[in-house]
């Protein structure tokens, strides 16, 4: 084999090796690009997932905040409604208290006098004590004195006992409310009876009776006023 043949073979080998190298390089390049694209896609998807998760988290926070705000507004509205209802009920009670003053007004002298007698009889029947201390307003002392004997006899007849010993206390119930005593203790009228040892007390004032009736009728009053609520 001469030098020309040898040179020809060497050139063929070089071309073959170069071709294989180029093919290998192309394979490596394609493979690397595929791996890069896959990794890039994975990174993009991972970031998308993070963004979605963050968005969902913030969306939930906003939803929770909205629910909390709605609940707070709803509770505030309910409190306002309840306060308005309480104010209305209180105003009704206050109006009733003012109306009670008409019962003991001097224009209704005879009616109130009979009412005092009934209150004393009720108190005596409740206590059933032989000796009783009676307290009234200072303005009502003369009226109480006028009806006391009749009340004791009525009680004795109903309870079938001897007439009790009733002493009018020198400590009086508060007077009727007035502009001079707007915020002090007051009493619309009536009496308070107690056993002599003070262990049994029966409050039979107009104010106390209003309080009892109002507490008893309060559910019915609320139902009538706030049936839609």
Secondary structure, 3 states (H helix, E strand, C coil): CCHHHHHHHHHHHHHHHHHHHHHHHHHHHHHHHHHHHHHHHHHHHHHHHHHHHHHHHHHHHHHHHHHHHHHHHHHHHHHHHHHHHHHHHHHHHHHHHHHHHHHCCHHHHHHHHHHHHHHHHHHHHHHCCCEEEEEEEHHHHHHHHHHHHHHHHHHHHHHCCCCCEEEECCCCECCCCCCCCCCCCCCCCEEEEEECCCCCEEEEEHHHHHHHHHHHHHHHHHHHHCCCC
